[in-house]
């Protein structure tokens, strides 16, 4: 079976190489941002592919298995994040017409320190996506193929690297098209799965849950709103496409991708309802989508699904690898090592840096961390980027850069402390107060991370006005 997988990846890789071929040597513009002329449909496909990770498809079903409100509060923040970035995208291009990364935008408005913190958040976000995707799938794929998960990771990493090493973003976008085509074909498979079980449970039946709308919003919706909007504003793969898509079409590409995402993930998420209606008892770490297939489908269908997932996963990682090269070569090599690097040097070092994210993400994936822990971590590690980007695009002169910088640092440290500082609260507060903080640590931590930079900016505005009033008073005297 592993031979079939390798053959499939080779054929798809050859197709990507052929469609992304060029007789000209890659330049910074072509390798990193595809000459900034990706059209509407291809741009929509690229955005949809980078946002619709395999992890999202699986987690959507997991949330649906818990309740209909879990799925709702998973979909709404995802769609909202794409809409926000669609609104911001033209402003980002206008802020730095020849930009390559989103940290450059905040750096222009608030200085190099803010840019550095933003870039670290973006790099951490890339590593998180690789790790969460690999963690969600490596065990299941290895089980189906009878292959150790680490070998699956190596195979996927090698093929993903080979897709983008020659052409960069143009090849990644072609891989995105392959991924979206397979995902759309999978929708037909999901509908067929529902029809297959139509005698057991109606297609339109949704498992009801005593979990409330408001309670799910507080415990799940708020952390996801923070982490997903932050992801849209700092993920290197989706941010890179902001600069690559045609200026007149970029907003529509993101908004149309948001609609398609809701349809796709909602359809895949319905497998979670199916699993619950079938009476399947699953653990918190067992994905319902994979469990339903494993329990009801033949081995050959499972193998076919496994091959498709591997191809989709390779495409996802290829996009991340290319974006990692973009982020690190601009934010590390050109900023600190060689500010006057020419086309050949930048492309060469971009290729070298491509390996960093997938290596780190794969190493983290081997630890088999709890996926919920990864989600909580990212809500308080990248949530601090939202306010700085908003201010950089609309009110760049509202506060000095040092206030934004310390607001971001305070947001990260405070968010981590609130989210994971259970023992600390038990030593500081009464038992009832400590239990309340611990029980609500995820939304509290996410909100603190989000609003800390805003608080520092408001402080700067207040101090500025007080200073102006004092100056006027002295003049009057």
C-alpha positions, 0 to 999 in steps of 0.5 A: 500500500505504501507503494501506491501512496508514493506513486500517487504523490509522485504523479501529483507532484509531477503535475504540480511541477508541470503546471507551475513551470517557467523558463525564467529564473525565479525572482523575489517577486515571482518566488514569494508573491507570484508577481502580485497578479493572481486572478480572482478564481485562483486567488479564491482557491488559494485562500480557501486552501490555506484556510481549510486545513485538514485539521479544520475538517476533522475538528469541525466534526468533533465539535458537531459531535459535542453539540450543534452550538459547538459547530456553530461557534467553530464556523462563525469565528472562521468565517469572520476571520476571512471576512476581516482579512478580506476587508483589511486586504486592500488596506494592507496592499496600500500600506506597503505596495511592495510588501511581502509579510504582514509584520512589515505593515505594523513595523512601518506604523510602530517600529522594529520592536513591534515588527519583531514581536509580530513576526515571532507570533507569525512564525509560532502560528505556522509551527502550530498549524503544522503540529496540529495538522500532523497530530490530528492525522499521523496516528490514523494514517500510520494505522491504516498503512501499517507504517510508523507515524514518524515515517509518514511525517518524513514522507509528507515533508519530503514531497511537500518540500519538493513541490515548492522548492523550485518555483515557490508560491506559484507551485504552492498555489497549483497545489492549493488547486489540487487540494480544493478539488479533492476537498470538493470531491469529498463533499460528494463522499460525505453526502453518500455517507449520509445516504448510506446510513439513511435507514439508520438515521435521517440526513436532516436529524441533528443531535440536540444537546443541553449545552446552551448557546451562550455558554458555548459562545463564552467557553469556545466562541470567544477563544476561537474568535481571538485565535482565528482572527489573529491567525488571519492577521499573522499566518504567513501562508494566508498573509502572503496571498494578500500581496499576491492576489490582484489588488482589484480582486483581493477583497472579493477572493477572501469574501468568496472563500469565506462563504465556501469555507462555511459550506465545506466545513459545515458539510464535513462537520455533519459527520459528527452529527452522524456519529452521534445519531449512530450511537457511537461513543467516542473519546475526546481525542477520537475524531468522529469523521475517521471513527465513522469511516473506520466503523462502517466502510470497507478497507479499500474505501478507508485506504482511498480516503487515506491516500486523499488525506495524504495528498491534501496534507502534502499540499497544506504543508507545501503551502506552509513551507513556502510561506515559512521561506517568505517569512524568515527570508524577509524577517530574518535574512533581509532584516538582520543579515543582508539588507541588500540581498539580490534576487538570487541570494533571497531566493536561495535563502528562502529555500533554505529557510523553508525547512524550518517550519516543517521540521519544528512542526513535525518534532512537536507532532511526535509529542502527541500533545492534546489538540485542545492544549494547542488551541488554548496556547495559540489563543494567548500567543498570537491574540496580541496581533489583532489590535496592532494590525487594526491600528496600523491600518486605520490609526497608525499615529494613535500611539508611540510604538513603545506602548504598542510593543509593551501592550503586546508583551503584556498581552502574551505574558498575562494571557499565558498566566491567566490561561495556565496559571491555575496553581497561582490563583489557588495560592492568591485568591480564596478557593471559590474565586480561584475555581471561578478563574480556573473554570473561565481561564480560556475566555479570560486569557484570550480577552486579556491577550486581545485587549492589553495592546488596546489598553496601552494605546488608550493609556498613551492617548490619555497621557498625551491629552493630559500633557497637552492640557498641562502645556496649555495651562502653563502657557496661560499662566 
